[in-house]
Amino acid sequence: MPQVVDVEDVVAAPLPVPVERLREGFLAVTARYTLGLVRASGWRLRLGPLTLLDFGEPRTSPAGVAWPIRGGLLAAGPGGDLEVAWEAGRLRGGVRGYRPRVPRALYDLTQRPFHRSVTRLVLLQLRGREPLPGALAEPRARLAAAALDLALCAAVSRRRIRAFPAVWAAYHLVAWSLAGQTVGGALCGVRLRSVDGSRATPAQALLRLLAGDRAAGTALIKS
């Protein structure tokens, strides 16, 4: 019998998020984070002609929305719910009672990290960028920090042009994920944070490198 799994993420959201926004936006924003590979069609997530997950009509409450999981390519069968809700300054979302088709060990290595990363990104988008966790860093400070980081990465790569992009990317991913700021950011008073004030995850750091703050749910603030 397939094992049941629960996956949930929570972000701080001081301002209430309307239930209608959660209902209409959760699946659509989820599909957006698959680089166009998956689309939301009705209450389904589809990959081309394949239905990855099929949901029943959502149940709404004053706090949020729950979609019953009816099946799909990724599910072993009906059972469990996809849930998203705002309550007491927290926005939470995830799956409860979900039965993945693949064995639990394989699920934990593949689908679970993807579920957690995407759920967090979706929650941050539904939360919105207001309020931010601090004052935005001034353009002058951001430019100065970027210049210092550029010089440091150039020194580390020893002016080898081919090595520089890898050094630059790895440097920012590690610095943002572990410390929340680069060396240049520390010297210039600039810090990267998720819009809810928490530390950016590696997935957010990578997305910021590729697509910017709005897509990653991050902001450069004064430290």
C-alpha positions in Angstrom: 0.0 0.0 0.0 1.5 3.4 -0.9 2.7 5.5 2.0 1.0 8.7 2.9 3.1 11.9 3.0 2.5 15.4 4.2 4.5 18.4 2.9 4.0 21.9 4.1 5.7 25.3 4.1 4.9 28.4 5.9 5.8 32.1 5.3 5.1 35.2 7.4 2.3 37.3 6.0 1.1 40.1 8.2 -1.6 41.2 5.8 -4.5 38.9 5.1 -4.5 37.1 1.8 -8.0 36.9 0.3 -9.4 33.4 -0.1 -10.4 34.2 -3.7 -6.8 35.0 -4.5 -5.6 31.7 -3.0 -8.3 29.8 -4.9 -7.6 31.3 -8.3 -3.9 31.8 -7.9 -2.3 28.7 -6.3 -2.4 26.3 -9.2 -1.7 29.0 -11.8 1.4 30.3 -10.0 2.5 26.7 -9.3 2.5 26.0 -13.1 4.4 29.2 -13.7 7.4 27.9 -11.8 7.8 24.9 -14.1 9.3 27.0 -16.9 6.2 26.5 -19.0 6.4 22.7 -19.0 3.3 22.3 -16.8 0.0 24.2 -17.1 -3.0 24.6 -14.9 -6.1 23.5 -16.7 -9.3 23.6 -14.6 -8.3 21.9 -11.4 -5.6 19.9 -13.0 -1.8 20.2 -13.5 -1.0 18.9 -17.0 2.2 18.1 -18.8 1.2 18.2 -22.5 -1.5 15.5 -22.8 -0.7 14.0 -19.4 -2.5 14.8 -16.2 0.1 15.0 -13.5 -2.4 15.7 -10.7 -6.1 15.8 -10.8 -8.1 17.7 -8.1 -11.7 17.8 -7.3 -13.8 21.0 -6.7 -12.1 23.1 -4.0 -13.6 23.4 -0.5 -13.3 26.9 0.8 -13.3 28.2 4.4 -12.8 31.6 5.9 -9.1 30.9 6.1 -8.3 29.2 2.9 -8.9 26.5 0.3 -8.5 22.7 0.0 -8.5 20.7 -3.2 -9.2 16.9 -2.8 -6.6 14.9 -4.8 -8.4 12.6 -7.2 -5.5 11.0 -9.0 -3.1 11.7 -11.9 0.2 10.3 -13.1 2.1 11.3 -9.9 -0.5 10.0 -7.5 -1.1 6.3 -6.5 -4.8 7.0 -6.4 -7.4 9.3 -4.8 -6.7 10.6 -1.3 -5.4 13.6 0.5 -5.7 17.3 -0.1 -3.8 20.2 -1.5 -4.2 23.0 1.0 -3.5 26.7 1.3 -4.6 29.0 4.0 -3.9 32.3 5.8 -4.3 32.6 9.5 -2.9 34.7 12.3 -0.2 36.3 10.1 1.0 33.1 8.5 0.4 31.8 5.0 0.8 28.0 4.8 0.4 25.6 1.9 1.2 22.0 0.9 -0.2 18.5 0.6 -1.7 16.4 3.4 -2.5 12.7 3.1 -0.9 12.6 -0.4 -0.1 9.1 -1.8 2.7 9.4 -4.4 3.0 6.7 -7.0 6.7 6.2 -6.6 8.3 4.5 -3.6 8.7 6.7 -0.5 12.6 6.7 -0.8 12.4 7.9 -4.4 9.8 10.4 -3.5 11.9 11.9 -0.8 14.8 12.3 -3.2 12.9 13.7 -6.1 9.3 15.0 -5.7 9.6 16.2 -2.1 12.4 18.7 -2.6 10.6 20.0 -5.7 7.3 20.3 -3.8 8.9 22.2 -0.9 10.8 24.6 -3.2 7.8 25.4 -5.5 5.3 25.6 -2.6 7.5 28.2 -0.9 7.9 30.2 -4.0 4.1 30.1 -4.6 3.4 31.2 -1.1 5.7 34.2 -1.3 4.1 35.3 -4.6 0.6 35.0 -3.1 1.7 36.9 0.0 3.0 39.8 -2.1 5.9 42.2 -1.5 4.2 44.3 1.1 5.3 44.7 3.7 9.0 44.1 3.1 11.2 43.0 6.0 13.2 46.3 5.9 14.0 49.3 3.9 15.2 48.7 0.4 19.0 49.1 -0.1 19.8 52.3 -1.9 21.0 52.0 -5.6 24.4 53.4 -4.7 25.0 50.8 -2.0 23.8 48.0 -4.4 26.2 49.1 -7.1 29.1 49.4 -4.7 28.4 45.9 -3.4 28.2 44.5 -6.9 31.5 46.1 -7.9 33.3 44.7 -4.9 31.8 41.2 -5.5 32.8 41.5 -9.2 36.4 42.3 -8.2 36.5 39.5 -5.7 35.2 36.9 -8.2 37.7 38.2 -10.9 40.5 37.7 -8.4 39.5 34.2 -7.5 39.1 33.2 -11.1 42.5 34.8 -11.8 41.2 36.5 -14.9 40.3 33.3 -16.6 37.3 34.3 -18.6 35.9 30.7 -18.9 36.1 30.2 -15.1 34.6 33.5 -14.1 30.8 32.7 -14.7 31.0 29.5 -12.6 32.9 31.3 -9.8 30.5 34.2 -9.9 27.4 32.0 -9.7 28.7 29.7 -7.0 29.9 32.6 -4.9 26.5 34.3 -4.9 24.5 31.1 -4.4 26.6 30.1 -1.4 26.7 33.6 0.1 23.0 34.3 -0.3 21.9 30.9 1.0 24.2 30.6 4.0 24.8 34.2 5.2 22.2 36.2 3.3 24.8 38.6 2.0 28.0 38.6 -0.1 31.3 40.1 1.0 30.4 43.2 -0.9 27.0 43.3 0.7 28.4 43.0 4.2 30.8 45.9 3.5 28.1 48.1 1.9 25.2 47.3 4.3 23.2 45.2 1.8 21.5 42.0 2.6 19.3 39.6 0.6 16.1 38.4 2.3 12.9 36.6 1.3 10.0 39.1 1.3 8.7 37.6 4.5 12.0 38.2 6.3 13.3 34.7 6.3 16.6 33.6 4.7 16.6 32.9 1.0 16.7 29.2 0.1 19.2 27.8 -2.5 16.3 27.6 -4.9 15.5 31.2 -4.4 19.1 32.3 -4.7 19.4 30.4 -8.0 16.1 31.9 -9.3 17.2 35.4 -8.3 20.4 34.9 -10.4 18.4 33.8 -13.4 15.2 35.9 -13.2 15.4 38.6 -10.5 13.9 39.5 -7.1 10.2 39.3 -8.0 10.4 35.8 -9.4 12.5 34.6 -6.4 10.3 36.3 -3.8 13.4 38.2 -2.5 14.5 41.8 -1.8 17.8 43.5 -1.2 17.4 45.5 2.0 19.6 47.6 4.3 21.4 45.4 6.8 
